Amino acid sequence: MIAALPQPRVPDPYDAPPLRWGILAPGGIAGRMVEALHAYTRQQVVAVGSRSADRAQAFASKYGIPTAYGSYEHLVADDKVDIIYVASPHSEHAAHARLALKAGKPTLVEKAFTRNQAEAKAVVAAARAANVPVMEAIMTRQTPTLDVIKQMVDNGDLGLIDTMLADHGQNLTTVPRLVKAELAGGALLDLGVYCVQFAVFLGGMPTRVVATGALTNTGVDAHVAMSFDGFARLPNALAAMHTTMLSGTPTRATVCGSEARAELIGPGPFTPGAVKLRIIKRDGDIIERPAPGITGSMALCYEAAHFARVVSDGLTDSPIMPADESIAIMGLLDEVRAQVGVIYPGE
């Protein structure tokens, strides 16, 4: 019987050893990352690189970054930079991550890790050749809320898990990169990846993937419904997931077991972060509390702080978001895209 919720095991991001960060590609997500680092960590953002010197300088001026480079090559060569954060479009992740890794820089790569599994394998191979860590930036992996849910699943507090539900929908049709196949746009890699990560983080890798969806007139996925089962750690569970970039959906995540179910309630369990955790017991009793920790896009600080600890500790991989798991998840996303009919130029 559940008497109380577990305490989150996530360290305070402010306690992570302060390292010097370089931002590769100064877009919207990069700006939110810098804001989170400045607000909740001791990390130092010391440089930004862009293909446009003017754009790099504008970003540096806005966020108080001392050095701006008009090329990615100059950024990764900067000896004052300890970590590179890759924030370019999905289509460029592999090339930009490999550029940073070849320069010997530990690299945090925005989700989705790459366009496909082949690119993911190449990035991880480059990291291992350089003997430095590379990690996919999945905010939910390091947040206190999801850690509480994982503890409950692992401890059997919810009973036998048979269902995982995850939904992530936003109206993003006006975002230019998401409607462009050449930039690896679509709902799956931008939004649906959180649903897949949620299921895999709790259940391990599945053995069966079934997907359906519809494409935009530019050939990217507008919305996708997925079903996974045969999970390594939760063999009795089925995960039903949905993502869309056509509308704002409830955007919730739920884990259902024989003794209780756990709900992560919005404005969104993925981005901008759950604000409430609700446990509904078999007898109808409810335990409810606000999400512990930092919410909103400020929760990006958790993944950054975790990666700073990985680098500071001399590790070559993250124990929470291992590189091999990113490779495996990209394989799942490849299978979903194949069933839906999404092919990116050059694949």
C-alpha positions in Angstrom: 0.0 0.0 0.0 1.3 3.5 -0.9 1.5 5.6 2.3 3.7 8.4 0.9 5.5 9.2 -2.4 9.2 8.6 -2.7 11.5 11.5 -2.4 13.2 12.5 -5.6 16.9 11.6 -5.9 17.8 14.3 -8.3 20.6 16.6 -7.0 20.2 20.4 -6.9 21.4 21.7 -10.3 23.2 24.5 -8.5 25.5 22.0 -6.9 26.9 20.7 -10.2 30.6 21.6 -10.7 30.7 24.8 -12.8 32.1 24.2 -16.3 32.4 26.5 -19.4 29.8 26.0 -22.1 29.8 26.8 -25.8 26.5 27.1 -27.6 26.4 25.8 -31.1 23.5 27.3 -33.1 21.8 30.2 -31.3 18.1 29.4 -31.9 15.1 29.5 -29.6 15.9 26.3 -27.6 19.5 27.6 -27.1 18.2 30.8 -25.6 16.0 28.9 -23.1 18.9 26.7 -22.2 21.1 29.7 -21.4 18.3 31.2 -19.3 18.0 28.0 -17.3 21.8 27.8 -16.8 22.0 31.4 -15.6 19.0 31.1 -13.3 19.5 27.7 -11.6 23.1 26.6 -12.0 26.7 27.8 -11.6 27.5 26.8 -15.2 29.2 29.5 -17.3 28.2 30.1 -20.9 31.4 31.5 -22.3 30.9 31.3 -26.1 28.4 31.0 -28.9 28.9 30.0 -32.5 26.8 30.5 -35.6 27.3 30.5 -39.4 26.4 34.2 -39.1 28.8 36.4 -37.1 26.0 38.9 -36.7 23.6 36.3 -35.3 26.2 35.0 -32.9 26.9 38.5 -31.7 23.3 39.4 -31.2 22.8 36.2 -29.2 25.9 36.9 -27.1 24.8 40.5 -26.4 21.3 39.4 -25.4 22.5 36.7 -22.9 25.7 38.3 -21.7 28.1 35.8 -23.4 31.6 37.1 -23.7 32.7 35.5 -27.0 30.8 35.2 -30.3 32.1 33.2 -33.3 30.9 33.4 -36.9 31.7 29.7 -37.5 31.1 26.4 -35.6 34.7 25.4 -36.3 36.1 28.4 -34.3 33.7 27.6 -31.4 34.7 24.0 -31.0 38.4 24.9 -31.2 38.1 27.3 -28.3 40.3 26.0 -25.4 38.2 28.0 -22.9 35.1 25.9 -23.8 34.7 22.6 -21.7 31.3 21.5 -23.2 29.5 22.0 -26.5 25.7 22.2 -26.5 24.4 21.4 -30.0 21.1 23.2 -30.6 20.8 23.2 -34.4 17.9 21.6 -36.4 17.6 17.8 -36.3 19.1 17.4 -39.7 22.4 18.9 -38.6 22.8 17.2 -35.2 25.0 14.4 -36.4 27.4 16.6 -38.4 27.7 19.3 -35.6 28.1 16.7 -32.8 30.8 14.9 -34.7 32.6 18.3 -35.3 32.6 19.0 -31.6 33.6 15.5 -30.7 36.5 15.5 -33.2 37.7 18.6 -31.4 37.7 16.6 -28.2 34.8 18.4 -26.6 32.1 16.6 -24.5 28.9 17.2 -26.3 25.2 17.6 -25.2 23.0 17.1 -28.3 19.4 18.4 -28.4 16.7 15.9 -28.9 16.0 14.1 -31.1 19.6 12.8 -31.0 20.0 12.6 -34.8 17.7 12.0 -37.8 18.1 8.2 -37.8 19.9 5.3 -36.1 22.8 5.2 -38.6 23.7 8.8 -37.7 23.3 8.1 -34.0 25.8 5.2 -34.3 28.3 7.5 -36.1 28.0 10.1 -33.4 28.6 7.7 -30.6 31.5 6.1 -32.5 33.1 9.6 -32.7 32.6 10.1 -29.0 34.2 6.8 -28.2 37.1 7.5 -30.6 37.7 10.8 -28.8 37.1 9.2 -25.3 34.7 11.9 -24.3 31.0 11.7 -23.4 28.1 12.5 -25.7 24.5 12.7 -24.4 21.1 13.3 -25.8 19.3 16.2 -24.1 16.1 14.7 -22.9 14.9 17.0 -20.1 12.5 14.6 -18.5 15.2 12.0 -17.8 16.7 14.1 -15.1 13.6 15.9 -13.6 12.5 15.1 -10.0 8.9 14.3 -11.1 9.8 11.5 -13.4 12.4 10.2 -10.9 9.5 9.7 -8.4 7.5 7.8 -11.0 10.4 5.6 -11.9 11.0 4.7 -8.3 7.4 3.8 -7.9 7.5 1.6 -11.0 10.8 -0.1 -10.0 9.7 -0.6 -6.4 6.3 -2.2 -7.5 4.3 0.5 -5.7 1.8 0.7 -8.5 1.5 -3.1 -8.8 1.8 -5.0 -12.1 2.1 -2.4 -14.8 0.0 -3.1 -17.9 -0.6 0.3 -19.5 1.5 3.4 -20.2 -0.1 6.3 -22.0 1.7 9.4 -23.3 0.4 12.3 -25.5 2.2 15.3 -26.7 0.6 17.8 -29.1 1.2 21.4 -29.9 0.1 23.6 -32.8 3.5 24.2 -34.4 2.5 24.4 -38.1 3.8 28.0 -38.2 7.3 26.9 -37.1 9.3 26.8 -40.4 11.8 24.1 -39.5 9.0 21.6 -38.5 7.3 21.6 -41.9 10.6 21.0 -43.8 11.7 17.5 -44.6 15.2 18.7 -45.4 15.5 19.8 -41.7 14.0 16.5 -40.5 10.8 18.2 -39.4 7.6 16.7 -38.2 5.9 15.9 -34.9 7.7 12.7 -34.1 11.3 13.9 -33.7 10.3 17.1 -32.0 7.3 16.1 -29.7 6.7 12.4 -30.0 10.3 11.6 -28.9 9.3 12.6 -25.4 6.5 10.0 -25.4 8.8 7.3 -26.6 11.5 8.3 -24.1 8.9 8.1 -21.3 7.9 4.6 -22.2 11.5 3.3 -22.7 12.8 5.0 -19.5 10.2 3.1 -17.4 9.9 -0.1 -19.3 13.1 -0.7 -21.2 13.2 -1.4 -24.9 10.1 -2.9 -26.5 10.1 -5.7 -29.1 7.1 -4.7 -31.1 6.3 -1.3 -32.7 3.0 -0.5 -34.5 2.4 3.0 -35.9 0.1 4.9 -38.1 -0.2 8.6 -39.0 -0.6 11.3 -41.6 1.8 13.5 -43.5 1.8 17.1 -44.3 2.0 18.3 -48.0 5.7 18.7 -47.4 6.2 15.0 -46.5 6.8 15.2 -42.8 4.5 13.6 -40.1 1.7 15.8 -39.0 0.5 13.4 -36.3 1.4 9.9 -35.3 -0.2 7.2 -33.1 2.1 4.4 -31.8 1.7 1.2 -29.8 4.8 -0.5 -28.2 4.8 -3.8 -26.3 7.2 -6.5 -25.2 9.2 -4.2 -22.9 12.3 -5.6 -21.4 11.5 -4.5 -17.8 7.7 -4.4 -18.0 6.8 -7.4 -20.1 3.1 -7.2 -19.4 2.8 -3.5 -20.4 1.5 -1.9 -23.6 2.4 1.7 -24.3 -0.1 3.8 -26.3 1.4 7.1 -27.5 0.2 10.0 -29.6 1.8 13.1 -31.0 0.7 15.9 -33.2 1.9 19.3 -34.4 -1.6 20.3 -35.6 -3.3 21.1 -32.3 -2.7 21.4 -28.6 -3.7 18.2 -26.9 -4.0 17.4 -23.2 -0.4 16.4 -23.2 -0.4 14.0 -20.2 1.5 10.9 -19.2 0.0 8.0 -17.2 1.3 4.7 -15.8 -1.4 2.2 -14.8 -0.8 -0.7 -12.5 -2.9 -3.2 -10.6 -2.7 -1.3 -7.4 -2.6 2.4 -8.5 -2.0 4.7 -11.5 0.3 7.7 -11.6 -0.6 10.7 -13.7 1.7 13.6 -14.8 -0.7 16.5 -15.3 0.1 19.6 -17.5 0.4 22.1 -18.9 2.5 19.2 -20.0 4.6 16.3 -18.5 7.3 16.9 -21.1 7.6 20.5 -22.1 7.2 22.9 -20.3 7.2 20.4 -17.4 4.5 18.8 -15.3 3.0 20.9 -12.5 1.2 18.2 -10.7 1.7 14.5 -9.8 -1.4 12.5 -9.0 -1.6 8.9 -7.7 -5.0 7.3 -7.8 -5.1 4.1 -5.6 -7.1 1.0 -6.4 -9.5 1.9 -3.6 -10.0 5.4 -5.0 -7.9 7.3 -2.6 -5.8 10.1 -4.2 -2.3 11.4 -3.3 -1.6 14.7 -5.1 1.2 17.2 -4.9 2.8 19.9 -7.1 5.7 18.6 -9.1 8.9 18.9 -7.0 11.7 21.0 -8.3 11.9 23.5 -11.2 9.3 23.5 -13.9 8.8 25.2 -17.2 11.7 25.5 -19.7 13.9 26.3 -16.7 13.9 22.5 -16.1 16.5 22.3 -18.9 18.9 23.0 -16.1 18.6 19.4 -14.8 20.0 17.8 -18.0 22.8 20.4 -18.2 23.8 19.9 -14.6 23.7 16.1 -14.9 26.0 16.3 -18.0 28.3 18.7 -16.2 28.6 16.1 -13.4 29.3 13.3 -16.0 32.1 15.4 -17.5 33.5 16.6 -14.2 33.6 13.0 -12.9 35.6 11.8 -15.9 32.8 9.5 -17.2 32.5 8.7 -20.8 28.8 8.0 -20.7 25.7 9.0 -18.7 24.2 6.5 -16.4 20.7 8.1 -16.9 20.8 8.7 -20.7 23.3 6.2 -22.0 24.5 6.7 -25.6 23.6 3.1 -26.5 20.0 3.8 -25.4 19.9 6.8 -27.7 21.0 4.6 -30.5 18.3 2.1 -29.7 15.6 4.7 -29.4 16.5 6.2 -32.8 15.9 2.7 -34.2 12.4 2.8 -32.7 11.8 6.2 -34.3 13.1 4.9 -37.6 10.6 2.0 -37.5 7.8 4.4 -36.7 8.7 6.7 -39.6 9.0 3.7 -41.9 5.4 2.6 -41.0 4.1 6.1 -41.4 6.0 6.8 -44.6 8.3 9.6 -43.7 11.6 9.7 -45.5 14.0 12.6 -45.2 16.1 13.8 -48.1 19.4 12.0 -48.4 18.3 8.9 -46.5 
